């Protein structure tokens, strides 16, 4: 007899009963749903970080005031040398960009260090110097320090006879930064989900090496809105969280959502056995006092692929991305998404985008190349408000294609549906823009008329150059 074992599911799909929301998202009625806050920084304002509580605990005092948004983008975001990713005895901040350079990576004469910090000199980092030389097409040695002219721009070099020596090299790209501006990570977790080693916690752990404890906060919210009481409780906590984020003035906000999605409707779970229609789910979590706070946020939606593969929920996601003006929303198309499979992608995103300041779509090939086995598991979607319209979203879908495994990004069945043989497909033949596979088993029904599978492109596409590979490539579909 075969041995069997029961294990808990890790995927983010399933089925549940759709619930109609009873409480208005902007209501200030008593509500709570946060269970724990994993990391607390030293408070930078008088507003304390809301305590995470369980719905069975005593309710906190209601907060009806919605404070005016005072979102402040701190510009001095680089605390580490962008050449070595470290610090030194002195850090020189460029007067043309946020980058800083330490005294170990450039050899600065004492005559300069004694006056640095006053109003009589301006510093130009190596990257800005390279860009200016290319722009003006006039080569010259790197002098770094200048006297300001009447317009406050770079004037004459302070020491024309003493160019600055750079003994080191760029540990990152020459155009990279080490952005340590304040960041808040909010992680909404559906009750019952195991998030150990998941993308949100790994992002927090990774970024701790670049952003100080006083500038990085991680809030993990376990929610269960199955009962009306839990739904009411969530509104109160959302009010407190929104006010905290407004008062703290974090320069950046990342939001992770780890929840289930219904296998047939794409609805997002609000509890172990209860779900909301996607638009209602988004309004519940991001509406009301959270709406002005989440503008410009980066969102990772860790739910199974039906939320972005079925037409109705996918349209609802795009609508809410434009309505709440997220910077971008990342989603994944795997029918049963394993959030931990996304970890390499998220860590690469933290390094390349959050730390180095790159534009995600410009370095998408590097993000995909760093994503290990994600190619066999899931499509990757980037959804952002369209620059040409306030009411439309721009969608980039990245699909891994391999002509014998995933032709045009669709998985070739392991088993022939007619003869039930495993991996019996012959090498594909190309017909126009389609790959055609024929069962070569010669068994059962396939002996007389072999089964055939046809795969075509999903639309206008381009290949993403990820690097050396066999015949597998990432394809970008844009809509």
C-alpha positions in Angstrom: 0.0 0.0 0.0 1.3 3.5 -0.9 2.2 5.7 2.1 0.4 9.0 2.4 1.0 12.1 4.4 -1.1 15.3 5.0 0.7 18.6 4.7 -0.6 22.2 4.8 -0.9 23.9 1.5 1.5 26.8 0.7 -0.1 28.1 -2.5 -2.3 31.2 -2.5 -5.3 29.8 -4.4 -8.5 28.1 -3.2 -12.3 28.7 -3.1 -14.4 30.7 -0.7 -17.8 32.4 -0.2 -18.0 35.9 -1.6 -19.0 38.4 1.2 -20.7 41.7 0.8 -19.0 44.4 2.8 -21.1 45.7 5.7 -18.9 48.7 6.7 -18.0 51.7 4.7 -14.3 51.9 4.1 -14.2 55.6 5.2 -16.1 54.9 8.4 -14.5 55.7 11.7 -16.4 53.1 13.6 -14.3 51.0 16.0 -12.3 48.5 14.0 -9.1 46.4 14.4 -7.2 43.6 12.6 -3.5 44.0 13.0 -2.1 41.2 15.1 1.6 41.9 15.2 4.2 44.5 14.2 7.5 42.7 13.6 9.9 45.6 13.6 9.6 48.9 15.5 12.0 51.8 14.9 12.8 54.6 17.2 9.8 57.0 16.7 10.6 60.1 14.7 7.5 61.9 15.6 5.0 62.1 18.5 2.7 59.6 16.8 3.4 56.0 18.1 3.4 53.1 15.7 -0.1 51.5 16.1 0.0 48.4 18.2 -0.9 45.2 16.4 -3.8 43.4 18.1 -5.9 40.3 17.6 -9.6 40.7 17.0 -10.3 38.9 20.3 -8.3 41.4 22.3 -9.6 44.6 23.9 -10.4 47.2 21.3 -8.2 50.4 21.2 -9.8 53.8 21.5 -11.5 54.9 18.3 -9.7 57.5 16.2 -12.1 59.5 14.1 -9.7 62.2 12.9 -8.3 62.0 9.4 -5.2 64.1 9.5 -4.1 66.3 6.6 -1.4 64.6 4.4 2.0 66.1 5.0 4.1 63.8 2.8 7.7 65.0 2.8 10.1 63.6 0.3 13.5 63.8 2.0 16.1 64.5 -0.6 19.3 63.7 1.4 18.8 60.0 0.9 22.3 58.7 0.4 24.1 57.9 3.7 26.6 55.4 2.2 29.3 56.0 -0.4 28.0 54.8 -3.8 31.5 53.6 -4.9 32.2 51.2 -2.0 28.7 51.0 -0.4 30.4 51.9 2.9 31.3 54.9 4.9 34.5 56.7 5.8 36.0 59.4 8.0 34.4 62.0 5.7 31.5 61.8 3.3 31.3 64.3 0.4 27.8 65.0 -0.9 27.5 65.9 -4.5 25.9 69.3 -5.1 24.3 68.0 -8.3 22.7 64.7 -7.2 22.0 62.8 -4.0 25.2 60.6 -4.2 27.9 60.8 -1.5 31.6 59.7 -1.8 33.8 58.7 1.1 37.3 59.8 1.8 38.6 56.3 1.2 37.4 56.2 -2.4 38.8 59.6 -3.4 42.0 61.2 -2.1 41.1 64.7 -1.1 43.9 67.2 -0.2 43.8 68.6 3.3 43.5 72.1 1.9 40.0 71.0 0.7 38.9 69.0 3.7 39.6 72.0 6.0 37.1 74.1 4.1 34.6 71.5 3.0 31.2 72.2 4.4 31.3 75.9 4.0 29.7 78.0 1.3 32.9 78.5 -0.6 33.1 75.2 -2.5 30.9 72.8 -4.4 31.5 69.0 -4.9 31.0 67.1 -8.1 30.8 63.3 -7.8 32.6 61.1 -10.4 29.4 60.1 -12.1 28.2 63.7 -12.6 31.7 64.6 -13.8 31.6 61.8 -16.4 28.1 62.9 -17.5 29.2 66.6 -17.8 32.3 65.8 -19.8 30.3 63.7 -22.3 27.6 66.3 -22.5 30.0 69.2 -23.1 32.4 67.0 -25.2 35.4 68.6 -23.4 37.7 66.2 -21.6 39.6 67.2 -18.5 41.0 65.8 -15.3 38.7 65.2 -12.3 39.1 68.0 -9.9 35.9 67.4 -7.8 35.7 70.8 -6.0 34.7 74.1 -7.6 33.9 77.6 -6.5 30.3 78.5 -7.2 29.5 81.1 -9.8 27.0 83.9 -9.6 24.2 81.4 -10.6 25.1 78.9 -7.9 26.5 76.5 -10.5 30.0 75.0 -10.8 32.5 77.7 -11.5 36.3 77.4 -11.5 38.1 74.4 -10.0 39.5 75.1 -6.6 42.8 73.4 -7.3 43.5 73.3 -11.0 47.1 72.0 -10.5 46.0 69.2 -8.3 43.5 66.7 -9.8 41.8 64.4 -7.4 43.0 60.7 -7.3 40.4 57.9 -7.2 42.2 54.8 -6.0 39.1 52.6 -5.8 36.5 51.3 -8.3 32.8 51.2 -8.5 31.4 48.3 -6.6 28.0 49.0 -8.2 27.5 50.5 -11.6 28.9 54.0 -12.1 25.4 55.4 -12.4 24.0 53.7 -9.3 23.2 55.2 -5.9 22.9 53.9 -2.4 19.5 55.3 -1.5 18.9 55.2 2.2 15.8 57.4 2.4 13.2 56.4 4.9 11.1 53.5 4.0 8.0 51.8 5.4 7.1 48.2 4.5 3.5 47.3 5.2 2.6 43.6 4.9 -1.0 42.5 4.8 -1.3 38.8 5.6 -4.5 36.8 5.4 -5.0 34.8 8.5 -3.6 31.3 8.2 -0.9 32.1 5.7 2.7 31.0 6.5 5.0 33.9 5.6 8.2 32.7 7.1 11.0 33.3 4.7 8.6 35.1 2.4 9.2 38.1 0.1 8.1 40.8 2.5 10.2 39.6 5.5 13.2 39.0 3.2 12.9 42.5 1.8 13.0 43.9 5.3 16.0 41.8 6.2 17.9 42.7 3.1 17.2 46.5 3.3 18.3 46.7 6.9 21.9 46.7 5.7 21.2 49.9 3.7 18.6 51.8 5.7 19.1 52.6 9.4 16.8 51.5 12.2 15.5 55.0 12.5 14.5 55.1 8.9 13.1 51.6 8.2 9.9 50.2 9.7 8.2 46.9 8.9 4.5 46.4 9.9 3.0 43.0 9.5 -0.8 42.9 9.5 -2.7 39.6 9.9 -6.3 40.2 9.0 -9.6 38.2 9.2 -12.6 40.1 8.1 -14.9 37.0 8.0 -17.2 38.4 10.8 -18.7 41.8 10.7 -16.8 42.6 14.0 -13.5 41.9 12.4 -14.4 44.1 9.4 -15.4 46.9 11.8 -12.2 46.5 13.8 -10.0 46.8 10.7 -11.3 50.4 10.0 -10.0 51.7 13.3 -6.6 50.2 12.8 -6.4 51.5 9.2 -7.1 55.0 10.5 -4.3 54.8 13.0 -1.9 53.3 10.5 -2.7 56.1 8.0 -2.2 58.8 10.6 1.1 57.2 11.7 2.4 57.1 8.1 1.4 60.7 7.5 3.1 62.0 10.7 6.3 60.0 10.1 6.6 61.3 6.5 8.4 58.2 5.2 9.9 59.0 1.8 8.9 55.6 0.3 6.2 53.0 0.9 6.2 49.4 -0.1 3.1 47.3 0.4 3.0 43.5 0.3 -0.3 41.5 0.2 -0.2 37.8 0.9 -3.6 36.3 0.5 -5.6 33.7 -1.3 -7.6 34.2 -4.5 -10.6 32.2 -5.5 -9.9 29.6 -8.2 -13.0 30.4 -10.2 -13.8 34.1 -9.7 -10.4 35.6 -8.8 -11.9 37.2 -5.7 -9.4 38.0 -3.0 -9.7 36.4 0.5 -10.4 38.6 3.5 -10.3 35.6 5.8 -9.7 31.8 5.7 -13.1 31.0 4.1 -14.3 34.4 2.9 -13.5 36.7 0.0 -14.3 40.1 -1.5 -14.7 41.0 -5.1 -11.3 42.6 -6.2 -12.5 46.2 -6.4 -14.2 45.9 -3.0 -11.0 44.3 -1.5 -8.9 47.2 -2.8 -11.3 49.8 -1.4 -11.3 48.0 2.0 -7.6 48.0 2.4 -6.5 51.1 0.5 -9.6 53.4 0.6 -10.6 56.0 3.1 -7.7 57.4 5.1 -5.2 55.2 3.4 -6.0 56.6 -0.1 -3.7 59.7 0.0 -1.0 57.6 1.8 -0.7 54.9 -0.8 -0.2 57.3 -3.7 3.2 56.5 -5.2 3.5 53.2 -3.3 5.0 50.0 -4.8 2.6 47.1 -4.3 3.4 43.4 -4.5 0.2 41.3 -4.8 1.1 37.7 -3.8 -2.1 35.9 -4.7 -2.8 33.1 -7.2 -2.9 34.0 -10.9 -6.7 34.0 -11.3 -6.8 37.6 -10.1 -4.8 38.7 -13.2 -5.7 35.9 -15.7 -9.5 36.2 -15.4 -10.9 39.2 -17.3 -13.2 40.8 -14.6 -10.7 40.7 -11.6 -7.9 41.8 -13.9 -9.9 44.8 -15.1 -10.7 45.7 -11.5 -7.0 45.5 -10.5 -6.1 47.9 -13.3 -8.9 50.3 -12.4 -7.7 50.4 -8.8 -4.1 50.9 -9.7 -5.0 54.1 -11.6 -7.6 55.2 -9.0 -5.1 55.0 -6.1 -2.2 56.1 -8.2 0.2 53.4 -7.1 3.7 53.8 -8.6 3.4 50.2 -9.7 1.7 46.9 -8.8 3.5 43.6 -9.3 1.5 40.5 -9.7 2.1 36.9 -10.7 0.2 34.6 -13.0 0.9 31.2 -11.5 -2.4 29.3 -10.9 -1.2 28.3 -7.5 1.5 30.9 -6.6 4.1 29.9 -4.0 5.1 33.3 -2.5 8.6 32.0 -1.6 9.3 31.4 -5.3 9.1 35.2 -5.7 11.8 35.9 -3.1 14.8 36.1 -5.6 12.8 38.6 -7.7 11.9 40.8 -4.7 15.5 40.7 -3.4 16.8 41.8 -6.8 14.2 44.5 -6.9 15.3 45.8 -3.4 18.9 46.0 -4.6 18.4 47.4 -8.1 15.4 49.6 -7.6 15.1 50.5 -3.9 18.8 50.8 -3.1 20.4 51.8 -6.5 17.5 53.9 -7.7 17.0 52.2 -11.1 13.8 52.4 -13.0 12.3 48.9 -12.8 11.2 48.5 -16.5 14.7 49.7 -17.7 16.4 46.9 -15.8 13.6 44.2 -16.0 16.0 41.9 -17.7 18.3 41.9 -14.7 15.4 41.3 -12.3 14.2 38.4 -14.4 17.7 37.0 -14.7 18.1 37.0 -10.9 14.8 35.2 -10.4 16.2 31.7 -10.3 13.4 29.2 -11.1 10.5 31.7 -11.2 10.5 31.3 -15.0 9.0 27.8 -14.7 6.5 28.8 -12.0 4.9 32.0 -12.9 4.4 34.9 -15.3 5.3 38.4 -14.0 3.1 41.4 -14.4 3.9 45.1 -13.9 0.8 47.4 -13.8 1.2 51.1 -13.5 -0.9 54.2 -14.3 -0.6 55.2 -17.9 1.4 58.3 -18.5 -0.9 59.3 -21.3 -4.2 59.0 -19.4 -5.4 59.3 -15.8 -8.0 56.5 -16.3 -6.0 53.8 -17.9 -3.3 51.4 -16.8 -0.2 50.2 -18.6 0.4 46.5 -18.4 3.6 44.7 -19.0 3.4 40.9 -18.8 6.6 38.9 -18.8 6.2 35.2 -19.8 9.0 32.7 -20.0 8.9 30.7 -23.3 10.7 27.5 -24.2 9.8 25.9 -27.5 9.7 22.3 -26.0 8.5 23.1 -22.5 6.5 26.3 -22.5 5.8 27.3 -26.1 4.9 31.0 -26.2 4.6 30.9 -22.4 2.0 28.1 -22.2 2.9 24.9 -20.5 3.0 21.8 -22.7 0.9 19.1 -21.0 3.0 16.4 -19.3 0.4 13.8 -20.3 -1.2 13.2 -23.7 -5.0 13.7 -23.1 -5.9 10.8 -25.5 -3.5 8.0 -24.9 -2.5 9.1 -21.3 1.2 8.5 -22.0 3.7 10.8 -20.3 6.1 13.1 -22.2 5.2 11.5 -25.5 5.3 14.6 -27.6 7.5 14.8 -30.7 9.7 17.8 -31.5 7.5 20.8 -32.5 6.9 21.9 -36.0 6.6 25.6 -36.8 3.5 26.8 -38.8 3.5 30.6 -39.2 3.5 31.9 -35.6 2.5 28.7 -34.0 4.2 25.6 -32.5 2.5 22.3 -33.2 3.2 19.1 -31.1 2.1 15.6 -32.1 1.9 12.6 -29.8 4.5 10.0 -30.9 3.5 7.2 -28.5 1.7 5.1 -31.1 -0.5 3.7 -28.2 -4.3 3.5 -27.9 -6.2 6.2 -29.7 -3.0 7.9 -30.8 -2.1 4.8 -32.8 -4.7 5.7 -35.4 -5.0 9.5 -35.0 -2.3 11.0 -32.8 -3.2 13.9 -30.5 -2.0 17.4 -31.4 -1.4 20.5 -29.4 -1.1 24.0 -31.0 0.4 27.0 -29.3 0.3 30.6 -30.7 1.6 33.9 -29.6 -0.7 35.9 -27.2 -0.3 39.1 -29.2 2.4 41.7 -29.9 5.6 40.8 -28.2 9.3 41.4 -27.8 12.0 39.2 -26.5 13.7 40.3 -23.3 17.5 39.9 -23.5 18.3 38.2 -20.2 21.6 36.8 -21.1 23.0 33.5 -22.3 20.4 30.7 -22.4 19.5 27.7 -24.5 16.3 28.2 -26.4 14.3 29.6 -23.4 13.6 33.3 -23.4 11.4 35.8 -21.5 8.8 37.5 -23.7 7.2 40.8 -22.9 3.5 41.5 -23.9 2.4 45.1 -23.5 -1.1 46.4 -23.3 
